[in-house]
Amino acid sequence: MSREVPSSGSPEEPRLLSDREMALVDRLLALPPPADAHLSAALDKARVRSMDDGGQGSIRFEQPSPIREFGRQLSEFRFTDSDGVPVSATLNVDQFGDLYELDIFKGDFGRLISLPDLRD
């Protein structure tokens, strides 16, 4: 079953990861150094919110703790958007070691056209 990002979804509504977001987070979790197993175990049920980043595609992971802040960067993956502009995707955890955000940065500050298709 394909899970795609709803085009009319509000940034305020938590949602499941899309298939491509899931594949990208999986790839980021597999990069060295190895991430804690509990981070990938809960991805199927993870709830996220789109971030107000000008359409670059960043998402914030929902967690039970209401007071969270950036802890550290786990990994980074670089790819090229379909218009040829380089994109950086970093996976960050909060101060408790839980998934915090998938931060997407497009080199020209423009809207992301599409995430890479990393699904096998």
PyMOL CGO cylinders between C-alpha atoms (Angstrom):
from pymol import cmd
from pymol.cgo import CYLINDER

trace = [
    CYLINDER, 0.00, 0.00, 0.00, 1.44, 3.35, -1.01, 0.3, 1, 1, 1, 1, 1, 1,
    CYLINDER, 1.44, 3.35, -1.01, 1.47, 6.19, 1.49, 0.3, 1, 1, 1, 1, 1, 1,
    CYLINDER, 1.47, 6.19, 1.49, 1.91, 9.54, -0.17, 0.3, 1, 1, 1, 1, 1, 1,
    CYLINDER, 1.91, 9.54, -0.17, 1.87, 12.99, 1.37, 0.3, 1, 1, 1, 1, 1, 1,
    CYLINDER, 1.87, 12.99, 1.37, -1.60, 14.53, 1.07, 0.3, 1, 1, 1, 1, 1, 1,
    CYLINDER, -1.60, 14.53, 1.07, -1.37, 17.62, -1.10, 0.3, 1, 1, 1, 1, 1, 1,
    CYLINDER, -1.37, 17.62, -1.10, -4.02, 19.48, 0.89, 0.3, 1, 1, 1, 1, 1, 1,
    CYLINDER, -4.02, 19.48, 0.89, -2.63, 18.55, 4.32, 0.3, 1, 1, 1, 1, 1, 1,
    CYLINDER, -2.63, 18.55, 4.32, -2.04, 21.35, 6.76, 0.3, 1, 1, 1, 1, 1, 1,
    CYLINDER, -2.04, 21.35, 6.76, 1.34, 21.66, 8.48, 0.3, 1, 1, 1, 1, 1, 1,
    CYLINDER, 1.34, 21.66, 8.48, -0.60, 21.43, 11.75, 0.3, 1, 1, 1, 1, 1, 1,
    CYLINDER, -0.60, 21.43, 11.75, -2.05, 17.96, 11.08, 0.3, 1, 1, 1, 1, 1, 1,
    CYLINDER, -2.05, 17.96, 11.08, 0.13, 14.99, 12.10, 0.3, 1, 1, 1, 1, 1, 1,
    CYLINDER, 0.13, 14.99, 12.10, 0.37, 12.31, 9.42, 0.3, 1, 1, 1, 1, 1, 1,
    CYLINDER, 0.37, 12.31, 9.42, 2.22, 9.10, 8.58, 0.3, 1, 1, 1, 1, 1, 1,
    CYLINDER, 2.22, 9.10, 8.58, 5.45, 9.19, 6.60, 0.3, 1, 1, 1, 1, 1, 1,
    CYLINDER, 5.45, 9.19, 6.60, 5.08, 8.92, 2.83, 0.3, 1, 1, 1, 1, 1, 1,
    CYLINDER, 5.08, 8.92, 2.83, 6.77, 5.95, 1.13, 0.3, 1, 1, 1, 1, 1, 1,
    CYLINDER, 6.77, 5.95, 1.13, 9.65, 8.11, -0.11, 0.3, 1, 1, 1, 1, 1, 1,
    CYLINDER, 9.65, 8.11, -0.11, 10.08, 9.82, 3.28, 0.3, 1, 1, 1, 1, 1, 1,
    CYLINDER, 10.08, 9.82, 3.28, 10.15, 6.38, 4.91, 0.3, 1, 1, 1, 1, 1, 1,
    CYLINDER, 10.15, 6.38, 4.91, 12.78, 5.13, 2.45, 0.3, 1, 1, 1, 1, 1, 1,
    CYLINDER, 12.78, 5.13, 2.45, 14.92, 8.24, 2.98, 0.3, 1, 1, 1, 1, 1, 1,
    CYLINDER, 14.92, 8.24, 2.98, 14.75, 7.97, 6.78, 0.3, 1, 1, 1, 1, 1, 1,
    CYLINDER, 14.75, 7.97, 6.78, 15.60, 4.24, 6.49, 0.3, 1, 1, 1, 1, 1, 1,
    CYLINDER, 15.60, 4.24, 6.49, 18.65, 5.13, 4.38, 0.3, 1, 1, 1, 1, 1, 1,
    CYLINDER, 18.65, 5.13, 4.38, 19.73, 7.80, 6.87, 0.3, 1, 1, 1, 1, 1, 1,
    CYLINDER, 19.73, 7.80, 6.87, 19.36, 5.39, 9.78, 0.3, 1, 1, 1, 1, 1, 1,
    CYLINDER, 19.36, 5.39, 9.78, 21.53, 2.82, 7.96, 0.3, 1, 1, 1, 1, 1, 1,
    CYLINDER, 21.53, 2.82, 7.96, 24.46, 5.19, 7.45, 0.3, 1, 1, 1, 1, 1, 1,
    CYLINDER, 24.46, 5.19, 7.45, 27.42, 4.98, 9.86, 0.3, 1, 1, 1, 1, 1, 1,
    CYLINDER, 27.42, 4.98, 9.86, 27.59, 5.31, 12.75, 0.3, 1, 1, 1, 1, 1, 1,
    CYLINDER, 27.59, 5.31, 12.75, 24.73, 2.84, 13.26, 0.3, 1, 1, 1, 1, 1, 1,
    CYLINDER, 24.73, 2.84, 13.26, 21.60, 4.32, 14.82, 0.3, 1, 1, 1, 1, 1, 1,
    CYLINDER, 21.60, 4.32, 14.82, 19.83, 2.76, 17.80, 0.3, 1, 1, 1, 1, 1, 1,
    CYLINDER, 19.83, 2.76, 17.80, 17.49, -0.03, 16.69, 0.3, 1, 1, 1, 1, 1, 1,
    CYLINDER, 17.49, -0.03, 16.69, 14.53, 1.59, 18.47, 0.3, 1, 1, 1, 1, 1, 1,
    CYLINDER, 14.53, 1.59, 18.47, 14.61, 4.48, 15.98, 0.3, 1, 1, 1, 1, 1, 1,
    CYLINDER, 14.61, 4.48, 15.98, 13.82, 2.33, 12.95, 0.3, 1, 1, 1, 1, 1, 1,
    CYLINDER, 13.82, 2.33, 12.95, 11.48, 0.00, 14.83, 0.3, 1, 1, 1, 1, 1, 1,
    CYLINDER, 11.48, 0.00, 14.83, 8.76, 2.64, 15.16, 0.3, 1, 1, 1, 1, 1, 1,
    CYLINDER, 8.76, 2.64, 15.16, 8.91, 4.18, 11.67, 0.3, 1, 1, 1, 1, 1, 1,
    CYLINDER, 8.91, 4.18, 11.67, 5.75, 2.46, 10.37, 0.3, 1, 1, 1, 1, 1, 1,
    CYLINDER, 5.75, 2.46, 10.37, 3.66, 4.21, 13.00, 0.3, 1, 1, 1, 1, 1, 1,
    CYLINDER, 3.66, 4.21, 13.00, 5.67, 7.44, 13.26, 0.3, 1, 1, 1, 1, 1, 1,
    CYLINDER, 5.67, 7.44, 13.26, 3.60, 10.61, 13.03, 0.3, 1, 1, 1, 1, 1, 1,
    CYLINDER, 3.60, 10.61, 13.03, 5.12, 13.73, 11.51, 0.3, 1, 1, 1, 1, 1, 1,
    CYLINDER, 5.12, 13.73, 11.51, 4.23, 17.31, 10.78, 0.3, 1, 1, 1, 1, 1, 1,
    CYLINDER, 4.23, 17.31, 10.78, 5.41, 19.25, 7.75, 0.3, 1, 1, 1, 1, 1, 1,
    CYLINDER, 5.41, 19.25, 7.75, 7.65, 22.16, 8.71, 0.3, 1, 1, 1, 1, 1, 1,
    CYLINDER, 7.65, 22.16, 8.71, 7.26, 25.71, 7.44, 0.3, 1, 1, 1, 1, 1, 1,
    CYLINDER, 7.26, 25.71, 7.44, 10.44, 25.72, 5.35, 0.3, 1, 1, 1, 1, 1, 1,
    CYLINDER, 10.44, 25.72, 5.35, 9.29, 27.29, 2.10, 0.3, 1, 1, 1, 1, 1, 1,
    CYLINDER, 9.29, 27.29, 2.10, 8.34, 23.96, 0.54, 0.3, 1, 1, 1, 1, 1, 1,
    CYLINDER, 8.34, 23.96, 0.54, 11.73, 22.25, 0.88, 0.3, 1, 1, 1, 1, 1, 1,
    CYLINDER, 11.73, 22.25, 0.88, 10.11, 19.16, 2.47, 0.3, 1, 1, 1, 1, 1, 1,
    CYLINDER, 10.11, 19.16, 2.47, 11.36, 19.14, 6.06, 0.3, 1, 1, 1, 1, 1, 1,
    CYLINDER, 11.36, 19.14, 6.06, 9.30, 17.25, 8.64, 0.3, 1, 1, 1, 1, 1, 1,
    CYLINDER, 9.30, 17.25, 8.64, 9.23, 17.11, 12.46, 0.3, 1, 1, 1, 1, 1, 1,
    CYLINDER, 9.23, 17.11, 12.46, 8.57, 13.83, 14.28, 0.3, 1, 1, 1, 1, 1, 1,
    CYLINDER, 8.57, 13.83, 14.28, 5.85, 13.79, 16.91, 0.3, 1, 1, 1, 1, 1, 1,
    CYLINDER, 5.85, 13.79, 16.91, 6.90, 12.48, 20.34, 0.3, 1, 1, 1, 1, 1, 1,
    CYLINDER, 6.90, 12.48, 20.34, 5.09, 12.26, 23.69, 0.3, 1, 1, 1, 1, 1, 1,
    CYLINDER, 5.09, 12.26, 23.69, 7.38, 14.79, 25.38, 0.3, 1, 1, 1, 1, 1, 1,
    CYLINDER, 7.38, 14.79, 25.38, 6.02, 18.33, 24.81, 0.3, 1, 1, 1, 1, 1, 1,
    CYLINDER, 6.02, 18.33, 24.81, 9.37, 20.01, 25.51, 0.3, 1, 1, 1, 1, 1, 1,
    CYLINDER, 9.37, 20.01, 25.51, 11.88, 18.93, 22.92, 0.3, 1, 1, 1, 1, 1, 1,
    CYLINDER, 11.88, 18.93, 22.92, 14.86, 20.50, 21.29, 0.3, 1, 1, 1, 1, 1, 1,
    CYLINDER, 14.86, 20.50, 21.29, 17.56, 19.62, 18.80, 0.3, 1, 1, 1, 1, 1, 1,
    CYLINDER, 17.56, 19.62, 18.80, 20.03, 17.14, 20.25, 0.3, 1, 1, 1, 1, 1, 1,
    CYLINDER, 20.03, 17.14, 20.25, 22.40, 16.15, 17.44, 0.3, 1, 1, 1, 1, 1, 1,
    CYLINDER, 22.40, 16.15, 17.44, 22.64, 15.23, 13.79, 0.3, 1, 1, 1, 1, 1, 1,
    CYLINDER, 22.64, 15.23, 13.79, 22.63, 11.48, 13.14, 0.3, 1, 1, 1, 1, 1, 1,
    CYLINDER, 22.63, 11.48, 13.14, 23.43, 11.41, 9.43, 0.3, 1, 1, 1, 1, 1, 1,
    CYLINDER, 23.43, 11.41, 9.43, 23.28, 13.23, 6.12, 0.3, 1, 1, 1, 1, 1, 1,
    CYLINDER, 23.28, 13.23, 6.12, 22.37, 12.11, 2.61, 0.3, 1, 1, 1, 1, 1, 1,
    CYLINDER, 22.37, 12.11, 2.61, 22.85, 14.25, -0.50, 0.3, 1, 1, 1, 1, 1, 1,
    CYLINDER, 22.85, 14.25, -0.50, 20.92, 13.94, -3.73, 0.3, 1, 1, 1, 1, 1, 1,
    CYLINDER, 20.92, 13.94, -3.73, 19.98, 16.00, -6.75, 0.3, 1, 1, 1, 1, 1, 1,
    CYLINDER, 19.98, 16.00, -6.75, 16.41, 17.21, -7.26, 0.3, 1, 1, 1, 1, 1, 1,
    CYLINDER, 16.41, 17.21, -7.26, 14.83, 16.59, -10.67, 0.3, 1, 1, 1, 1, 1, 1,
    CYLINDER, 14.83, 16.59, -10.67, 15.73, 20.17, -11.71, 0.3, 1, 1, 1, 1, 1, 1,
    CYLINDER, 15.73, 20.17, -11.71, 19.45, 19.51, -11.12, 0.3, 1, 1, 1, 1, 1, 1,
    CYLINDER, 19.45, 19.51, -11.12, 19.72, 21.45, -7.83, 0.3, 1, 1, 1, 1, 1, 1,
    CYLINDER, 19.72, 21.45, -7.83, 21.67, 19.73, -5.03, 0.3, 1, 1, 1, 1, 1, 1,
    CYLINDER, 21.67, 19.73, -5.03, 19.72, 18.79, -1.88, 0.3, 1, 1, 1, 1, 1, 1,
    CYLINDER, 19.72, 18.79, -1.88, 20.92, 17.85, 1.59, 0.3, 1, 1, 1, 1, 1, 1,
    CYLINDER, 20.92, 17.85, 1.59, 18.79, 15.71, 3.90, 0.3, 1, 1, 1, 1, 1, 1,
    CYLINDER, 18.79, 15.71, 3.90, 19.85, 15.41, 7.54, 0.3, 1, 1, 1, 1, 1, 1,
    CYLINDER, 19.85, 15.41, 7.54, 18.25, 13.25, 10.19, 0.3, 1, 1, 1, 1, 1, 1,
    CYLINDER, 18.25, 13.25, 10.19, 18.32, 14.77, 13.67, 0.3, 1, 1, 1, 1, 1, 1,
    CYLINDER, 18.32, 14.77, 13.67, 17.44, 13.46, 17.12, 0.3, 1, 1, 1, 1, 1, 1,
    CYLINDER, 17.44, 13.46, 17.12, 16.24, 15.43, 20.13, 0.3, 1, 1, 1, 1, 1, 1,
    CYLINDER, 16.24, 15.43, 20.13, 17.93, 15.78, 23.52, 0.3, 1, 1, 1, 1, 1, 1,
    CYLINDER, 17.93, 15.78, 23.52, 16.44, 12.40, 24.54, 0.3, 1, 1, 1, 1, 1, 1,
    CYLINDER, 16.44, 12.40, 24.54, 17.81, 10.54, 21.50, 0.3, 1, 1, 1, 1, 1, 1,
    CYLINDER, 17.81, 10.54, 21.50, 14.40, 10.23, 19.78, 0.3, 1, 1, 1, 1, 1, 1,
    CYLINDER, 14.40, 10.23, 19.78, 13.75, 11.17, 16.15, 0.3, 1, 1, 1, 1, 1, 1,
    CYLINDER, 13.75, 11.17, 16.15, 13.37, 14.94, 15.98, 0.3, 1, 1, 1, 1, 1, 1,
    CYLINDER, 13.37, 14.94, 15.98, 13.36, 16.05, 12.35, 0.3, 1, 1, 1, 1, 1, 1,
    CYLINDER, 13.36, 16.05, 12.35, 14.23, 15.26, 8.79, 0.3, 1, 1, 1, 1, 1, 1,
    CYLINDER, 14.23, 15.26, 8.79, 15.75, 18.54, 7.68, 0.3, 1, 1, 1, 1, 1, 1,
    CYLINDER, 15.75, 18.54, 7.68, 15.75, 19.06, 3.91, 0.3, 1, 1, 1, 1, 1, 1,
    CYLINDER, 15.75, 19.06, 3.91, 17.78, 21.90, 2.41, 0.3, 1, 1, 1, 1, 1, 1,
    CYLINDER, 17.78, 21.90, 2.41, 17.68, 22.66, -1.30, 0.3, 1, 1, 1, 1, 1, 1,
    CYLINDER, 17.68, 22.66, -1.30, 20.75, 24.53, -2.58, 0.3, 1, 1, 1, 1, 1, 1,
    CYLINDER, 20.75, 24.53, -2.58, 18.77, 27.32, -4.24, 0.3, 1, 1, 1, 1, 1, 1,
    CYLINDER, 18.77, 27.32, -4.24, 16.30, 27.66, -1.31, 0.3, 1, 1, 1, 1, 1, 1,
    CYLINDER, 16.30, 27.66, -1.31, 13.52, 26.66, -3.73, 0.3, 1, 1, 1, 1, 1, 1,
    CYLINDER, 13.52, 26.66, -3.73, 10.67, 24.19, -3.34, 0.3, 1, 1, 1, 1, 1, 1,
    CYLINDER, 10.67, 24.19, -3.34, 11.63, 20.53, -3.45, 0.3, 1, 1, 1, 1, 1, 1,
    CYLINDER, 11.63, 20.53, -3.45, 10.22, 18.88, -6.55, 0.3, 1, 1, 1, 1, 1, 1,
    CYLINDER, 10.22, 18.88, -6.55, 10.59, 15.30, -5.33, 0.3, 1, 1, 1, 1, 1, 1,
    CYLINDER, 10.59, 15.30, -5.33, 12.43, 13.11, -2.88, 0.3, 1, 1, 1, 1, 1, 1,
    CYLINDER, 12.43, 13.11, -2.88, 14.65, 10.45, -4.46, 0.3, 1, 1, 1, 1, 1, 1,
    CYLINDER, 14.65, 10.45, -4.46, 13.02, 7.06, -5.03, 0.3, 1, 1, 1, 1, 1, 1,
    CYLINDER, 13.02, 7.06, -5.03, 15.08, 4.85, -2.68, 0.3, 1, 1, 1, 1, 1, 1,
    CYLINDER, 15.08, 4.85, -2.68, 12.46, 2.13, -2.34, 0.3, 1, 1, 1, 1, 1, 1,
    CYLINDER, 12.46, 2.13, -2.34, 13.67, -1.33, -3.28, 0.3, 1, 1, 1, 1, 1, 1,
]
cmd.load_cgo(trace, "trace")
